[in-house]
Structure formats: C-alpha cells, structure tokens
Amino acid sequence: MTKYYKPNNSRILYLNSSFNCIKNSSINLTRTSGGTGYTSAPTIRVVSASNDMGAGCAATATFAAGAVSAITVQNNGRFYNALPTVQVVGGGNPGVITNLTITNGGSGYNSPPTVSATGGGGTGFSAIAIIGAQSIKSTFTITNGGTGYTTGQTLKFTGGGGSGAVATITATAGVITAISLTNAGSGYTTAPTITVNGAGSGAVITCGLVNAITAITITNGGSNYATTPTIVFTATNGGTAAAATPVLTLGTAAVITPTFLRTYTYTWTIPDIEINDLAKLSVLNIVASGTTATTPYTFRIMGLQYDSRNSFFSDYGSPILTVAQTTNICSYGSLSSETFAVILQPQTVRQIQISVDDSIIAQYAGILATINFVIAIEIDEYDPNFTQIGDPYGESAARIKPMY
C-alpha cells in the first residue's frame, strides 16, 4: 500500500497576458526636442507616477550650442506599470522664471493678491505674494496746523521701522492746510513720528499705514518663455499698484519622452484562495503567440520555468508549451507525484506572477517582441489526512505523497 494525501478541492485559473493584469516594464527615453537657451548640460530626472513601483531609470544629457544634443540612457529601470514624468532641470533653466524683482510693493492689500504671468510664450508659472512690510497712507490727519510754515516744506518721518517716505506741505497764512505724499516708503511696522523740516512750529500731524507686498515666493517657474512675460497682480481683497519684473533665462525646455521598453513580469490579482494544509500548483498548458525560433521565451511561474523552444504547434497555429525545464522546480522525491509542480504551504493566495524573459540564462532580461499568452494554472488543495490506496498508478495523478 502507498500513502497519499486525499484531494479536497481543485481550481483552474486561465491567465491572459492582455487582460486584467499589470505589466511590470522597463522604460526607454527619447530626445523629442533639444530645447534652446541652455548654458550647460541639464540634469534628467525620471519621476515615477503616483503609487507606481517603477524605479531605476536614469539618463544623462549632452550639451551643445545651447541645446540638449543627445541623451544617454544608463539604466532602463524596472517595475514600471505607468509611464513616469521626465523632468529636465538646470543647465541655465531656459524659459523658466527663476526670480522676481519687486519694483513696487503697492498699497492697500488686505489679503495677498494672486500672481500670474502673461505673454512670453511660456506656461505654468505660479507664485504666492507675501504681505509684510507697510507703507505710509496717502491721507494725513492734521490735528494742529501750527504757525510760520510755508508751502513746499517737507515732512520728516522718524521711527516706525521703515524708510523712504517723502511728503510736502501746503500752507495758508503760515498754517498747514494740506499734505501731498510723493513716496509712501516701505518697511514700516508702526506709524512713524512726523515733524516739519525748516521754519514753523506747533504742527501736530499723524499718519496711518497701508499693507504692501514685500516678497514673492515662486511655486512653479513655468517653462518655455521665449520672451520676457508680464507679471500681473490681481487683488482679492483691496490693494493696487504692485509691480514686479521677472528674472529668467529665455529659451525653451528640452522634451524627453518616455516609452515602455521591455515587459518582465505580469501580475494578476485573483479571488482569495485559502490553503489550509497543503496544495500543489502546476501548469496545465501555455498557449502563446508571437514567439519565434530565434527568440526562445522563458516563462517563470512561482519558480517553475517553461521554455518556448520546447513546444509544438496546435491546430490553431499557436505554439503550446509542454515541457518544463529543470531549473527552480520541484524534483523527484518531493511531495509531488508530478515532476514539475510547486508545493504550497498554508497561506492565502491573492496574486500570481509570471515572469517572461527571452533567455533561459538571462533572467529579467525582458521580452524583445510582443507576445500574447494564455496560461492554465491548476491549484489542488489537500486534506491533512492521508489515505492508503492499492493502485498508485491509477490514483496518484491527483494526490500528494506524504513526507515519509
């Protein structure tokens, strides 16, 4: 008598390479446009898509005559399921606004205005205006006009933390009746003390402050500005007159286009299969199209390795892979009554991965041509109890031998 575990459940899964699967691929990079205005070779950055596991793609740029003349891909990376974003940075940042010089902080801004750029041929610029330092309000309060003053005398602003304010008085019969502000100054945190330069006495004058833009933070320098754009401030809650000049290197950014190069691994998410004691995973059949005599594809399925060179053609003209290689698989004397199978310990099977290479030796070399395949995978589950049978040749095909 021979002892065998008794089969409890059997499932067959048909996995299709072109449906309901995620393909882990490498990436190729192509110089679509060399750009203009570069002063040195820029850096190429490959940024994976959100939640994508792809990584490792790297390239360098060659600089000539103000442009990216060529790129050299040093590593095509692996595990990309979505095309990454390719950024070309540095090298003088042509067409990118790198700084803003505030020429007028404006006045009366109760909240930061929006900042945008118009013209110049570029797009994508954005920035945040910061309200901090304050300037002198244009209207003054004359509590006492004093005596002995003449029109044209200037005011003296003392303290308040700021500078640059300039104003002149209008006097009637020695009494100050009006004040004209010609420069509101900047940097005031409190209202300064006001006196009158020159002859006269007794005047009591006070002023208020208004908000002004003191800094601008660029959040996106944009791209492809071929001429200098105009910076526009749009008030959101009062304020006028702010102005700034952009600082940039004119030109257009180089364009590097990513494409999928080779596919290494296909992953299917399947309904949970609970393995309570033991199970056997084996491949019933592989039907593939796109294989050639000169490109021997290798399929690796949870450690099993199949080679397209060991195949025959079906009635439909597609090769059917039937012979397993003797690499990374169960050998004779294992739990399996079949030569090529994987024994599954207690676990929950949620995903099945298949790696496809173009060589038995070069694992993870990737496929060189487009292939499609359907693989029938069988998972047989077994009871923890075993049974004795007297006809192992008739019964063993669906049973697993015990360990002893």
Sequence and secondary structure as in RCSB ss.txt:
>XXXX:A:sequence
MTKYYKPNNSRILYLNSSFNCIKNSSINLTRTSGGTGYTSAPTIRVVSASNDMGAGCAATATFAAGAVSAITVQN
NGRFYNALPTVQVVGGGNPGVITNLTITNGGSGYNSPPTVSATGGGGTGFSAIAIIGAQSIKSTFTITNGGTGYT
TGQTLKFTGGGGSGAVATITATAGVITAISLTNAGSGYTTAPTITVNGAGSGAVITCGLVNAITAITITNGGSNY
ATTPTIVFTATNGGTAAAATPVLTLGTAAVITPTFLRTYTYTWTIPDIEINDLAKLSVLNIVASGTTATTPYTFR
IMGLQYDSRNSFFSDYGSPILTVAQTTNICSYGSLSSETFAVILQPQTVRQIQISVDDSIIAQYAGILATINFVI
AIEIDEYDPNFTQIGDPYGESAARIKPMY
>XXXX:A:secstr
 EEEEEEEEEEEEEEETTSS EEEEEEEEEEEE  B  SS  EEEEE  TT   EEEEEEEEEETTEEEEEEEEE
EEE BSS  EEEEE TT BTEEEEEEEEE  B  SS  EEEEESTT EEEEEEEEEEEEEEEEEEEEEEEEES  
TT BEEEE TT EEEEEEEEEETTEEEEEEEEEEEE BSS  EEEESSS EEEEEEEEEEEEEEEEEEEEEEE  
 S  EEEEE SSS B  EEEEEEE SB  EEEEEEEEEEEEEEEEEEEEESSEEEEEEEEEEEES BTTB  EEE
ETTEEEETTSEEE TTS EEE  B SSSS  TTSSBSSSS EEE SEEEEEEEEEEES SSSTT   SS  EEEE
EEEEEEEEEEEEEES HHHHGGG B    
